Amino acid sequence: MPAKRSDDVRVRLGSRFHRLFGATLVSAVGTGMHAAALPLLVLQSTSSPMALSFVVMAAEIPWVLLSLHAGVAVDRLDRRRVMVWADLGRFVVLVALAVLVLTARVNLLWLVLAAFLLGVGQVFFDIAAQSAVPEFVSRDPRSLATANGRIVAADSGGEDFAGPPLGSALFAVWNVLPFAANAVSFAASGLLIFSIRADAKPENTSGAPRKSMRSDIVEGIRWLSGNRTLRALAVVSCLGNVAVTAQFAMLALLAKDVLGLPDLGFGLLLTATAVGATVGGLAAAAAGKRFGPGTVMIVGKAGVGAAILVLGLVADAWVAATMMIVTGALMTAEKVVVSTLRQQIVPDELLGRVLSSSRFVVMIGGPVGAALGGVLASAFGAQVSYVVAGVFLILVALVFYPALNNRALAASRARAGR
């Protein structure tokens, strides 16, 4: 019984974490509304798969262009303020987009620009939020896993569960509503983050000049490339991102042209993903403890590949919804395990830069996947892009098993002294 009491204490995450959790949930609901409404707005103007690809690519490219610089900012500055400014910037973008939609002046160029600027805000917010979790909680493995699981569950529950059907329904009523609601959600998120008590960054009292931006970026890259486990995690996640982005970039097309679903049906497919993601996020800590983090990652990667493959082979709405649930659960459990491992291994003063270096590698796969998905769907049909992506992801899981099994990960944590 005493051991159980000790375990209960460890997962009391504190008020600062719960405000971060609340901000994540609020903004995720708004983001989910816009994530469902933006492809519908694109398809309202054109039925071209490449137009969808351009918008998805615009949202992903900021990770390639700015993630390394964001990591330096997160390690140098108060991470709370970085999140507040990111929310404020996204609020302004969504207000402008809502005005353009309201005045019927929106076109593909404006949609691509809005997606890009929203992506910039997401880069800074996400890196700051992930880097702040150990600061708000602790580096205890169970506390980290529980906190990461709840954050990911809130993010998925809002962005993919509550937001998309609401965004689709609001779009059907009036196409400006989901974008205006998203702007309000970012304002609320910023206020919650602003209310968190800040820990000041220690001043540089050594007299040595501050390193240049380039030197700080190089330090983070070297730390990532010098750790075999983190290096393998970054590469396998990048390859996985190619397949998953191709899947989601063409999902609106699959829903409409292959499954014959209305606008609301597309939102419900995203909701099915979130049902699985919520379960996967909440169960990730227990699954990692029971089966080991390596098993969760490798089985998760192969399982997502199998689900994508089925989406490409079976044109049935109920089967598609089931596969989206499986995709959400396995992707989220894998994400929680990866985040926890990274936070355990990397020192706090380098966490933002190592995280951003890793995300830089991972997010390279986003624009590639969106472009390949559009090319394959245009040339051969939407389902062919799913078949190719699913087979590719299963092969990736098999190739990386030796580097990411439970024994290899345990050895890496032992070397880090965690």
Secondary structure, 3 states (H helix, E strand, C coil): CHHHHHHHHHCCCCHHHHHHHHHHHHHHHHHHHHHHHHHHHHHHHCCCHHHHHHHHHHHHHHHHHHHHHHHHHHHHCCHHHHHHHHHHHHHHHHHHHHHHHHCCCCCHHHHHHHHHHHHHHHHHHHHHHHHHHHHHCCCCHHHHHHHHHHHHHHHHHHHHHHHHHHHHHHHHHCCCHHHHHHHHHHHHHHHHHHCCCCCCCCCCCCCCCCCCHHHHHHHHHHHHHHCHHHHHHHHHHHHHHHHHHHHHHCHHHHHHHHCCCCHHHHHHHHHHHHHHHHHHHHHHHHHHHHHCHHHHHHHHHHHHHHHHHHHHHCCCHHHHHHHHHHHHHHHHHHHHHHHHHHHHHCCHHHHHHHHHHHHHHHHHHHHHHHHHHHHHHHHHCHHHHHHHHHHHHHHHHHHHHHHHCHHHHHHHHHHHCC
